[in-house]
Amino acid sequence: MEEAGAPHFPFPYQPYPIQEQFMQALYGALEHGKVGIFESPTGTGKSLSLICGALSWLRDHEEKRRQEADRLLQGDGGTSLSISTTTSSSAEPDWITDFVQKKAERDFVSKLKSCEDDEAVKLLQLSKDPQEGELNNPEEELIVAEYESDDESKTKNKFCGGDDDDEDDLVEEHITKIYYCSRTHSQLAQFVHEVQKSPFSQDISLVPLGSRQNMCVNEEVRRLGSVQRINDRCMEMQKNKHVEGGKRKRGASKAVCPYVGAQGLQTLRDTVLGAVRDIEQLLSLARETRSCPYYATRLAIPPAQLVVLPYQTVLHEGTRRASGVQLKGQVLIIDEAHNLSDVLSCIHSSELTGAQLCRAHSQLAQYSERYRSRLKAKNLMYIKQILFVVERLVRVLGGKLIFPSLCLPATELLTINNFLFKAQIDNINLFKVQGLPNRDTLSVPLSLSPVESPPGQQGAAEDRELAASPMMQVEGFFMALTNANTDGRVVLHTQGSVAVSSMKFLLLNPAVHFAQVLKDCRAVIIAGGTMQPVSDFKQELLFSAGVGAERIIEFSCGHVIPPENILPIVLCSGPSGQELEFTFQNRDTPHMMEETGRVLSNLCNVVPGGVVCFFPSYDYSRRILDNWEASGVLARLSSKKKIFQEPKKANQVEKVLNEFSHIAFWKASLLFSVVGGKMSEGINFSDELGRCIVMVGMPYPNIKSPELKEKMAYLDKNLPHSGGRSPGQALIENLCMKAVNQSIGRAIRHREDYACIVLCDRRYSRPATLAKLPDWIRAHTHTHTSFGPAFASLRRAVSHPTVIGSPIGRRIIGLG
């Protein structure tokens, strides 16, 4: 019987107990403003649990606000009515009437704001005269003064649809909403499809956000290909009018985008809010109505209840501002967040090559000369400062701007301050110059200006025309250098010539950029299929960002499969007794490689369906397969299963996966893959595709990497030591086990699925390492010091009468 006062969770089917627990915990986290770490294995309906739990809370929250608004309005003696009636009966001139009405509206909204009454504000806006909320001239093209870089970041986004006299108009408030973000557009589309299947599909206003590259419907712009050139061309088409001599003129060389009409955008905005659509469905609608979905979705953010967007748009402050995303008092759900720390570091890191610097200097110098008469003296001074800084950066790489230079191969790692001193730009205010190349200061986007390449870097005329400007990368690097000295490092790589040499800003403290998100949001939910290990994650991202332990809650649920559907084994030795420990020193020995081949041959003898074998790196995969080919192991394996190998090139992955998927359902197949490769994340090896997952060795990262060394040193200095290990050592272990957990989690994707997981390395048997496995795997893991008992456990599943009836036993012998 449902407990009195307990929240009700509409669900498309009878939820599993773990889904009910998940939704209850999620509801409580949102209600009490917590930072929640939620782990739910793939196949347990995580997306639906997130949707139904979060939207149930939003439904109840809005109802409470609506009741509070009603009480406030009733107690106010009909103030809202007096706003619309008293002024209309006045005999005063129109401008006085307008002033009085606007003042009354502002006073009333201020009163509601003091009670945090978002719903009443929304009701007031909807009760206004419809004409007031419209743009002054529906036929006028929308002017968008925005410029963004490759990653849709860096600067603000303005919509100007009327005259300056309208500044006193009531700005549309952002209602309480949920922001949901994930890593890729395909994952976001999948989430939207889950919303469409949920009981909330008819009642929720959902807005999907994406980059111009994903959402542009203007074929002339889309065919430009690169993200930056699409951004630049879009901006040029929006700035179709410019002011010169105090008069508005239409530039002769500038085209107007036919999809950015104010009336069309408003109509598409309302349509977006009326039904749940993913980006592909939205693009089809936009082409039919000839309206821009990129800008229409941004106009739809304030009244939307659920906004679906990529990581970059919400985790980068500049991109949030540009997109109109406001996190203050809102709920943020970050899905697929097992690598959140790495994502934050990547988003806020920046890299420049010598070729980009030389080209940026050449373009900006030509631009300055060509448009000197149209630039103010102050802006011209800033351009000269940028030219100076770029020239100094080239010299840091050992080169000169006029002629190509040679330099000795080397790697140097510097603090931010030391880098600024080395480049002799420590006296330049980078905060002032970093935004100049992409603001309205410049009349023409640099990447679209007819400028030439620097000496020594000219290519074909067509290549020069299609190449995008590197100014956004330059600005991104300037922005990175404004971080605190302790929060980042600059890595200089010189590689023979300046053109291929590079400088990279490495962010060491991602918490500094996550802190504002945590502070602004009412609640933040960090969710994933495998979030383990979480202790160091909390220390690096949450505690370091100022979040107290009392605000953090953790929830981890088991899998929906019965215990007999999974058989995890730690294998410490092979069939001949050779100990399995794939350290850097002994993993390349012939004995170790041959023993691994014997292990795999035995497994392929008894496991039907697909076997996926993960190696720690592409390089080791190549070496061990070469050994097996020479020794005949590969021939023996191919006689039992059709062999596939993960390609290095991304454009070949889908072809290999499709062939493997097709054959695995008809013939036993073996796929060689790589941890951290194209098939270790986001790929489902369900059912016959992955009846056995084999992990060869432990995929530790390269500890000789300068970037990793510096990260370890930073953690050792700034984080507390615990458990007899330094934070740097813990980082190495955690990076390894997160990669392992992602790989072995590719199997068992639904309730009826089943699989074996074989961890081939005795180091997995260490208690500290076992503790980093997901709970639902660790609870059933058995360690075998010799191969015989491990192999016998599989054979018993085949032959023992009491096990025959279990799903895994029945299917292994081919009866189910």
N, C-alpha and C positions, 0 to 999 in steps of 0.2 A: 504493500500500500504506500502511495506517495506521501512523503512527509509534508506536513502543513508548512506553507511558505517556501518550499523547495522550488527551484526553477524548473520550468518545463522545457524539454529539448525536443522540438519537432525533428523527425528523422525519416528518411525515405524508406527505411526498413527497421526491423527490430534490432537495435544496436547491440553489439557484443558488450559484456560487462566492462571490459577494459575501455571501450569507447565511452560508456557512461561515466566511468571514473575520470577519463580524460576531460570530458566536457564539464564535469563538476569542478575539477581543479582549475580549468581554464576560466570558467565563470567567476570563481572566487578570486583569481589573480587579477582579472579586469575590474572587478567590483572594488577591490582594496588597493588598486594602484601598484601592483607588484611587478618585478622583473622576473619572469618565469622562464626556466629552462625545461623544455618539454621534449621527451624522447619517445617516439613511437615507431616501431619497425615498419618498413614498407610491407604492405599487405594487410595492415591492421586498420585501414580506413582513416589515416591521419588527416587527410585533406577535408573529408566530410566532418570529422570530429572538430577540426578547427572552425569550419564554416558554421556548423550548427551551434557549437558552443559560443562562439564569438557573437554571432548574429542574434542568438537568444538573449545574451547580455545587452546588446544594443537595443533590442526591442523593449526590454524591461526598463532600460535606462531612459529611453525616449518617453516611455509611458509615465515614468516618475516626473520627468521634466515637464511633460504636458500637464500633469495634475498640479504641479507647482505653479506653472504659468496661469492656469485657470484660477487658482486661488488668488494669485497676485492681481490678475485682471479684475476679478470680482471685488477684491478689497480696495481697488483703486478708483472705484466709482465710475467706471466706464471711460477711463482716460483715453483708451484707444479710439472710442467713438468720437470723443470730443476733438481729436486731432483732425478727423476727416470732415466734421460737420461745422464746427465753429468758424473755421477760416473761410469756408465756402460761402457763408452767409454774410461775410463782412463786406462793407462798401468801400474798403480801402483799395488803393491801386494794386495792380497785379504783383508788382515787385515786393510790396509790403506783405501781401498775402503769402507769397512764396517764402519770404523770409520767416514769417511767423510759423508757417507749417513745418518748414525744415527744422527750425529751432525746437518746436514741440516734439518732432520726431526724435531729434538728437537727445533731448532731455529724457524722453520716455525710454529710449534704447539704453541710455546710461543707467537708468534705474533698474532695467531688467538685467543689464550686465553685472550690476553689483550683486545680484542674486544668482549669477552664473546661469541665467535662463536662456539658453540658446534657442529653445523651441519657441518661446514667445517672440524672440527677435525674428525668427523665420516666419511666424504667423503675421507679424506686423508687416514684413516685407511683402508677403503675398497679398495682404489686404490693401496695399497701395494702388493708386490709379495705374493701370497697366501701361499707360503712355509714359509715366515717369521713369520706368525701368528700362525703356528702350533707348537705343542710340539715337542721337539727334537727327542723323541723316542715314536711314537704312541703306540708301543706294551708294553711300560713300565707301570706298575700299578701306579695309582695316589696315592701319599702319602699325607694324610690329617692330619696335626698336629693340631687337634682341640679337645676340650673337653668341653662339655656343661652339665648343670645341668638339673633338671626336666623340667624347663621352657625354655629350649633351650637358656640359657643365660650364662653370666659371662665371657666369654673369646673369643679370636680371632679365626679366621678361615683362614688357609693358604692353598693354592693350589700350590704344587711344582711339576712341570712337566719337568724341565730341570736342567741344571747345573748352578752354580753360575755365570758363565761367561755371562749369558744372562740377568743380572740385568739391563743393559742399554737399553734393548728392550723397545719399546714404549708400555706403559701400556694402556689397553683399557679404554677409557673415558666413563663416565656415561652420556648418553644423557639426555636431559630434559624429565622428566617422572612424572607420577602421582602415588603416593602410596595410595592405598585404604585399610583401615583396619577396621575390625569389631570384634565382641566378639567371635563368634564361627565358626567352620569350615563349619557348615551347612549354616550359613548366608553368608559366603564367597562363597560357592558353588552356592547359590541362586543369588548372585550378578554376578557371572561369566555367569550364564544362561541368565541373563538380557542383558549382553554384547553380548552374542551370538545372541540374538533376535534384537539387535540394528542395525542401518544402518552402524555402524563402525566395525562390526564383521569381515569383510574381509580385513580391512585395518590396524587394530591395532595389535601390538605385545604385548601379555599379558602373564605374568608369575605368576602362583600361588605358594606361599610359604607355607610350613607347617612344623611341627615337624617331627623328625625321626619316631616317633610312627605312625604318619599318612601317611608317605610317603615311609617307608621302604618296599621293595619288596623281601627281603631275608627272606624266611620262617624260617630259622634257628634262625635268630635274632628276627623276629616278635613274635615268640612263647614265648620269654622271658617275654612278658606282660608289665612290668612296664616301664615307660618312661626312668628312669635312667639306668636300666639294658640294655635297647636297645641302649642308648647313649654309655654306656661303652663298650658293645660288638662291636659296630660299630667302635669305636676308636681303640680297640685292633686289629681288622681285618685290619684297614688301616695302622697301624704301624707294618706291617709284616716284616719290616727290621729294624735292629738297628745296631749302630756302636759300635764295641768293639775291642779294640786293634788296632784301625786305619783301620779296614777292615769291609766291609759290610757282615753281616751274616743274614741268615734267621732263626728266632727263631723256634725251633723244635715244640713248642707247639702252635704256632700261625697260624691261618688259614687266607687265603686271601679271601676277598669278591669278588665273580666272577662278580658282577654288577658294579665294580668301575674300569673299564678300560678307559684310557684316550681317545681312539678313540671313544668308545661307548658313553662316556659323551659328547664329542663334537657333535656327530651326534644327540643325543637326545636333546641337547641344541638347535641346529638349528631347530629341528622339533618342539620343544616347541614354539619357536619364530614364526613359520610359520602358526600356527592356534590357535584359542582360545579354550582352554580346561580347564575343572575343574580338581580337584585333582583325582577324580575317573577315569576320562577318561585318565588322564596322567598315572595313575598307570597301567591301562590296556596296554597302549602303552609301558611302561617301562618293563613290564613282557614279552611282545612279543620280544622286542629288547634286553632284558637282560642287561639293563643299569639302573643306580641308579637315580631316579628322584629327590631325596633330593639334591644331589650335582649338578646335571645337571641344576636344576632351579636356583641355586645360581650362576652358571657360566653364566646364561642367564640374570642376573639382569642388567649389564651395558647397553646393547643395547635395553632393553625392554622399551616400552612406558607406560605400565600400569602394576604395580606390586600389586598383591592382597595378603594380609598377615594378620595374627592375631595381636591383640593388643600388646601382649607381645613382638613380634619381632621388633616392631617399637618404643614402648614406653620405653623400657629398653635399656640403652646405651650399655651395654655389649652384649646384644643379637643383636642389630643393627650391632655392629662391627663384631660379629661372623658370621652373615649372609651375610655380604657384602652390607648392606643397607646404602647408603649415602644420607643424607637429604639436604645437602648444595645446595641451589638454586632450590630445587624441590618443588612439590606441595604435600601436605598431606591431605587426606580426612579421618576423623575419624567418622565412622557411628555408629548408635545406642549408641550415646555418652551421654545419659541422666545421667549415673552414672560414668562419666569420672574421677571425683575427687576420687571416691571410688576405681576405677580400678587402678589408679596411686598409691594410698596408698597401695593397696593390692599387687601390683607387687613389690613394694620396701619394703614391710614388710617381716619379717622372724620369724619363730618359731622353737624352739628346745625342745625336751623332754629329760628328764634325761636318758632314755634308749638309745636314739640316741647318747648322749654325751659319755656314758660309752662304747658303742660299737665302736664309732669312736676312742676313746683313745686306746682300745684294738687292733683294726685293725692297727692303725698307729704305735703303739709300736712294734707289731709283724713284720710289714712291714719294719720298720727301722732296726730291728735286722736281718731280713732275707736278705735284699739287702744293708747292710751297705757298703760292698766292692764296690758297684756300684754307691754310692752317693758321691758327692764332699763334702768337709768339710763344706763349706758354707751352702749347702743344708741340711746337717745333723744338723747343728746348728738351721736352721729354723724349722726343724721337731721337735727338742727338745723344741723350743719355742711354737709350736702348742700344743704339749703334755702338756706343762705347763699351757697354757691358758685353754685347755679343762678340765684339772684337777681342775683348779680354778673355772670354771663355774659349775662343778658338786658340788663343795663345797658351792657355792652360793645357790644351791638348798637344802643344808643341808645334803649332802651325802658324801660318800667315794667311791673310785673306786673299792676297793678290795671286800668289802662285801655290800650287799643290806642294805640300811638305811631307817629308818622311820623318818618322819618329820611332824610337826603339819600343818594342813590345814590353808593356809593364802594366801592373795593377797597383793603384794607390788608393788608400781609404782615408778620408779626412772628416773631421767634424765640420759643421756648417760654417762656424766662424773661421776656422783654419782655411777652408776652401775660399771664403770671401777675401781673406788676406792674401792668399796665393794668387787669386785672380785680380787683386788690387781693385776690388769693387766694394770694399767694406764701407766706403763713404757714400754709396748710392742708396737712396731710399727706395727699396724694391716694392714697398707697398703702393707707392705712387705710380711707378712705371709699369707694374705688372699688368694692369688692365687696359693700358692705352691701345695696344694694337687691335683691339676688337670692340672698341666703343664707338659711339657716334662721332668721335673726333675725326675719324677717317671717313672720307666721303665714299670711298669705294673699297669693298673687301679686298684685302691684299691678295688672296688666292685667285681673285678674278681680274686683277689688274694686269695689263699687258707689260710685264717686266721680263727681263732676260735672266738667264742663269749666270752664276759667277764664272770667272775664267777657269778652265779645266774641268767644268762639270756640265758643259753643253751637251745635249743629246739631240735626238731628232726633234723637228719642229712640233710634231704631234705629241711627243712625250712632254715637251715643255708646256704645251697647252693644257694637257690633262693633269699634270702634276699639281697637287694641292699645296697651298702655302704651309710652311712649317711654323708660322708665327704662333699658332695655338700651342704647339709643343713648347716653343720658347716661353710663352706666357705661363704655361703649366710648370715649367722648371723654375721660373721666377717665383711663382706662388709657393712652390715646395721649399725654396730657400728662406721663406719667411717663418718657417717653423722654428720652435725653440731649439737652441744649440744642442741640448741633451736629447732631443726627441728624434734625431735623424742623423744620417751620415751621407757623404757624397763619395761614390766610387768612381775613380777615373780608370778607364781601360784604354790604353794606347796600343794600336795593333799595326804598326808599320806605316800607315798613312793616316793623315788627319781625317780623311773622308770616312773611313771605317772605324775610327776611334770614337769613343763615347764617354759620356758622363751620366751617372745615374744617381738620383736622390733615393735613398732607402729610408723609409719610415720605420723607426724602431719601437715607437709607442703608439699603437693604434687607439689606445684608450683616450688620448687627447682629442681625437675627432669623434669619438663615440659618446663622449661625456655630455655634449649638448643635446644629443638625441635622447639620452636617458633622462636628462633634466627636464626637457620640454614635454615629453610624452606622459600621458596619464599612466599608461602601462606599456611594457614592452615584453613581447613573447618571442623567445628564441627557440625555434623548433627544428627538429630533424629526425631522420630515421635512426641514425647512430650519432649521438652526441658525446659518447665516451671517448676519452676521459674528460671530465668536466672540472676537476679541482683547479688545474692550472688555467683553464679557460676563464673561470670566475676570477682568479687572481689577476690575470693579465688584462682582461677587458672590463670587468665590473668593479672590483675593489679599487683598481688603479684609476678608475673614472669617478671615484667618490661615492659609489653605491654601498650602502650599509648592508651588513649580512641580514638584518631584519626585513629588508625589502625583497630579498631573493627567495624564490621558492623553486623546488625541483620536482619534476614528475617524470617517472620512467615506467612504462608498462611493458608487459611481456608480449609474446606473439599470440596470435589467435590459433595457431596450429597446435595439435596435440603433441605431447612430448615425444611420442614414438616417430614423429615425422621428421625429426632432425637427429643427425648422428655426427657431432663434432669430435674430432680426434686430434690429439697432439702426438705426433710420431717422432720419437727420439732417435731411432736407428732404422736402417734399411734391411732388406732380406738377407744380406750376407753378414749382418752385424755391424756394418760401418756406421759410426755415429754421425748423425745428421746435424751439423752445425755449420751454416753457410757464412762463416766469417770471411772478411776480405782476404785473409791469408790462405784459407784452404778451399774456398768454393770453386776455384779453377783447377783443382787437382783432378787428374783422370779418374781416380777412385771415387771421388765425390760425385762427379758427373755421371759415371756409369751406375753408381748406386741409385741416384735419382731416377735414371732411366728404368731400373728394375722395379722401383716403387711404382712408377707410373704404369708400367706394363702389367703388374699384378692388379692394380686398381681397375684398369681397362678390361681385365678378364672377367670381373664380377659385376661391374656397374654398367647397366644398360643406359641408353640415351646419351645425352651430351655430357662431356667432361671438359671443364674449363680450368686450365693450369696457368696460374699467375707467376711470372718471374719478377725479380726486384727491379730490373732495368732492361731497356732495349739492348744495351751492349751485352749484358749477361745472357739474355735470350739468344742473341746471335751466336755467342761463343758455345753455349751448351748444345744448341741445335746443330752446329757444325761438328761438334764432338760426336753427337748421336748419329749423324749421317755417316761419319767415317767408321764408327764402331758397329753399325748395323742396327742400333736401337731404334732409329727412326723407321727403318723398314719393318721391324717387328710391330711397332705401334700402328703403322699404316695398314698392316694386314688385319688389324682388329677394328680400327676406326678411321673414318675419313678425317684427314688432318687439315686444319686451317690455322693461319697465323695472322695476328693483328698487324695491319700495315702501319707504317710511320706517318704516311700522308693522310691528313684528315679527310680529303675528298674520296678516299678509297675505302673508308671504314664502313659506310653504309652498304656498299656492294658485297664486301666480305661477310658482314653480319647477315645480310639477306640470304646469301648462299648457305651459310652455316645454319640459319634458322630453318630454311627449306629442307635441307638434307637431314638435320638432326631428328626430324619427326618421322623419317623413313629409314634412316640408317644411323647407327651409332657414330658419333662424331667427337673429335677432340680439337679444342681451340686453345692455342698458345697465346696468352695475353700478357700485358705488362701492368704492374701496379702503378697507379697514377697516369696510365695511358688513356687512350680514347675510349676503351671499353671497361674501365674500372669504376666509372661513375655515370649514372644516368641511363645505363643499359640494363634491361631486364633479362636475366637468364632463367626464366620461369619454366616450370614443367620439364619437358624433355630436353630443353636447351641446357639445363644445368642440374643434372642429377648428382654431380659431384664437383665440388670446388676444391682445387689443390693449390695451396700457397707454398711456394718453394722459397725458403729462407725468410729473412726479415728485412723489409725494404727501408733500411736506415738512409737518411739523406747524406749528401756528401759533406762531411764535416770539414773538409779542406776549403770549402767555398768561403771567400772573404765576407760575403754578406751574412752567411750563417754564423761564422765566427763572431762577427760584430754583434749580431742579435743575441747570441749566447752570453757574450760579455756584458751587454746591456742588462739582460735579465738577472745575471749573477750580482750585478751592482745594485739594482733597483728593487728586486723582489725578495721576499723572505725565503730563507732556506728551510726545507722540511723533509722529513723522512730519510735523512742521511744522503740526500742528493741535492746538488745545486740546481737552481732554476734552469740553467743552461742545459744540464744533462737531462732534466725532465722534458725540456722542449724537444730534444732529439728522440726520446722514447715516445713522446706523444705524437710527433709527426709520423713516426713509423706506424704506430698502432691505429691512428686515424685512417691512414692509407689502407691498412689491412682490413679494418672494419668496413670501409667502403667497398672493398673488393669482394669480401666473402658475403656481404649483404646483397650481392647481385642475385643470389638464388633465394628460393622460398618467397614468392611474391603474393601468395594468397592462402586462404585457409586450407585448401585441399592440396597444396603443394608439399613437396618433400625433397630432401637432399642430404648428402654427406658433405662434411667439411673436413679436410685433412690439412693440418698445419705441419709442414715438414721442416722442423727445426726444434732441437731440444730446448732452446731458449724460451720457447713459448710456455714451457712448463713452470717457469719461475712464477711464484705467487704474485709478484708485483705486475708482471706482464699479463697473466691471466685476468687480473682485476680490471684491466683496461679493455677487455672484451665486452660487448653488449651483454646485459644481464640474461637475456633470453637464449644466448649462445653459451655463455659461461656456465650457467646452471646445469647444462647437459654435457659439458666437455669432459672427456676421459683422456688421461695421459698414459701412453704406453711406451715403456722404456725399450721394448723390443718389438720387432715387426710382427712376429707370430701372433701374439694376442690381439694386436690391432686388426690384422687381416682376418683372424678367427671371429672377431665381433661382427664383421660383415658376413662371413660364411654362416654364422649362427642365425643371422637375420634371414638367411636363405633356407636353412635346413631345420631349425628347431621348431617343433610343432606349436609351441605356445607363442611363437613370434610370427608364424606364417600368416596369421590373420591380420597382423598390423599392416598399415598402408605401405610402409617402406619395405617390409619383408615380402609382402605379396607382390609388389611391383618389381622388386629386384629379380624375382624368379620368373617374372613375365606373366603372372596370373591376373594382374589388375590393370 
